[in-house]
Amino acid sequence: MKRKIELLAPGGDIDSIKAAIVAGADAVYCGLNKFNARNRATNINVEDLPGIIRLAHTNNCKIYITLNIIVVDNEIPALIRLLNKLVNVNIDGVIIQDLGLLYIVSSYFKRFNIHASTQLTTHNSGQIEFLSTFNTTQVNLSRELNIREIKTLALIGHQNNMLSEVFVHGSSCICFSGACYMSSVQGGNSGNRGRCSQPCRDQYLTTSAGVNFPLNIKDNSAYFDLKELADSGIDSVKIEGRIKKFHYVYTVVDAWKKHLQQLYDGSKLSNDNSALYKVFNRDFSNSFLKGEISKDMFIDYPRDHSAIHISEEMDGDFEESLEKSKGDVYNERTDIIKSVEQKISLLSVSKAPLFIHISGKNECPLKINIQTSDTSFELISETNLKNTGNQSLNYVTFIARFKAINETEYYIEHINLEDFEPNLFLPFKELTALKKRILFILNGLKEMVDPIELPSFKKFEIENREPNLSVLISSQKDIPLCLETSANIYFELPNNFNKVYSEYVDLFLLNTSLIPWFPSILIGDDYKAAVKFLELVRPKCIVTNNTGIAYHAFKIGIRWIAGPHLNIVNTYSLLCLKEKFNCSGSFISNEISKSQLNSVKTLENFELFYSIYHPIVLMTSRQCLFHQVTGCEKNKIDNKCIEQCEMRSSIRNLKDVSFIIEKSKGNFHTIYNEINYLNTAVVRDFKNKFSTFLIDLRDIKTKTKVEIDKKSVINHFENLLKNNSESETKIHQHIFPTTNSQYKIGI
């Protein structure tokens, strides 16, 4: 095989980065102490970065920096200061989730290669086109996709000058990445902020299926699928593990490097993955990749499986062999750690010393000779030195003028002035020009970029705004509500849209006042059907939680609103949607607090929306969540499961918190919070900010009781928006229990 595939490794700390480099990684992704989605990893300091980059580039390895979280407005200044530093460091790419950050980087920091994070949940061709408008160079495709779906998107990516990467090893989420709010809602630890507390790995009360860890799935491993992945056209294989230790990183990267080399050599690929069992694992599954989403993906044990795996391979009594295996695993792992420690001890992330020899005489040019371990060059001033008797150049002056060199991969070890006459002067602007030329050469012939400041937003606010009410439904029996209220009625479309899109075309052509509400996940043929629906119905307006649908609506001139599951939390995201995609308005995320919400600016000719009442989606999964809860007669999911299955159950953790699991026709499995979100305070707190408030009246049963019919619910909320003093009390009397904890805690 002539085409090479990038081997992309995790680097949670300096030792792990070294281990990845020693093992032969082509690239390492690592996070700084702030703004990355692995806060539990050790991470690295920005001061360490130049030395790390020097080590990596010396070993033909790239460094990608993860900035893959959503950011709130008051963090933007600090983020800009960081970007101003990073833009002059030779990093090879930045990994981004937040739409506002995508907008900022693509608009103001054009030097960066932009990589789209897995948190953007990229799973259809429209999303690839959406990302291409930011000049995104590489996209991490959703982990839930199968080989056929990956092949399609890799081709679309190449047509849009974008490389594709796929996770091939490590921990896997049961939820679509970027669409999980479970940790956020339960403890204020948002997965979209790198603080996930992994409640899906928790122990729950034993389910009727006899399982204690019903949401825990095996680790992902595509080790035996490398040939199919290569044939699919992907450009990068990515290993998960930024909170794993250096010996884990080395072992997994080394195994994959050897496997890739066999592919390149045309050798028979190894069928031995025993090396991968020597370090932490929860056993392995490739079911998502194979498109065989089955019960076998689950494992009722969230901790290390290594000893169990070895014991299962041995003859004799399992318990006896397990004790022996634990000892064997410990000893072998100790040997691995010692071996890798020895290898990485030979690597240094220190900056390289740089020596400056300065010479000059009166009425002659200044000469600066630079020497490093790998290069040397000389620069000469354009004007001659002058003996002026004052403001003369000396050691202190040169140190002050050239200190920026210490922010590169080099540091000034010594400045030699033996051949420089005293009492000489050169204009500071020429010294500055010489400094820039030095930095240009040291920086790989790249000009140093001056710091930028973002333009401030014009204050825009409509006084005495009268907000509107919108209502979300998903059942045709609720359509008559359109005749009983002036509120806009949104109708939710299913995930499995391909089989039923013609039915929905007829429904919306007949009920032209209905506004289509597109879900966050639309894969393959379901996305194509949704596009066909848009083109046939041509609705006056849509709400979409999927950027692929947003992009197509923009292309064909349909007014669109960004839905709440796009998780918009800052003003630059709003500006991005408005300026790049002609979006007319956006929901603001329910993840953020009152104070964080207050920082979001209102833009001219752009409407803000907020959902004040809804069942809280904690996660959406392509996996069947009933295998481990109630049991299921089918071992794996098929098309009929998605189209026809209707089930509901619940699980309860050891903290006595329960979660509702629901599967409705045409939709993926969803976990809901046990009680609904209700936030009437936001109406009072932000009287002139929002144009529309949403209430969700879909038939999703939780522990929240609604003691009045839907028409009455709508009437009470309409009165609330008209400042009826009794309406808020009546709402809380008739709808209970509820929560608005996210509004208090935020992210």
Disulfide bonds with the S-S distance in Angstrom:
none
